[in-house]
Amino acid sequence: MYGGLAAAVPLLPAARLAARPAQVRNVMSPQVMSTSTEEESAMDTFTVTIPAGPLYNNDEAQRLGPAIAAAHFGTFTGLWTTVVENEMSVIQVALPAEPTGETEYTMDVPAGTIGSEDDAKEKCPAVCASYGGRWNGQWKTVIEGKLSVAGCVFKF
């Protein structure tokens, strides 16, 4: 969904963001920022950075961050940074290591190109896991030679 991150993106506490000018970086994917804190380890969570579009100030980041994080079944940590001036910011999101809950939702997610059932069996479990879900065994090509989707089940 986001490609690969060329360099670690340092996230700053909200109080330090206003005093720091934005630095331009190449943002391509979420990255694990830490395995967990002592408090989080009881809940088995980890953090990633997620592209958030341009965020122009801390008030906007704090207002929009929770909705962006929730779209990924996560929780906004309050940390964010601009990585490409006026074009892209990233937010830090805490995700559960093992999603739990009574509610399940199934949807298709982009999976790159899948050429066969054997190819799907190899790629789709990892693709769904990268979105925080598990593969339901379904896939289809939506644009020949360019894009397939994997059926993923999400618990929350």
Secondary structure as UniProt FT lines:
FT   HELIX           14..17
FT   TURN            18..19
FT   STRAND          32..34
FT   HELIX           38..41
FT   TURN            42..44
FT   STRAND          45..53
FT   HELIX           58..70
FT   TURN            71..73
FT   STRAND          75..84
FT   TURN            85..87
FT   STRAND          88..96
FT   STRAND          104..110
FT   HELIX           117..130
FT   TURN            131..132
FT   STRAND          134..143
FT   TURN            144..146
FT   STRAND          147..155
//
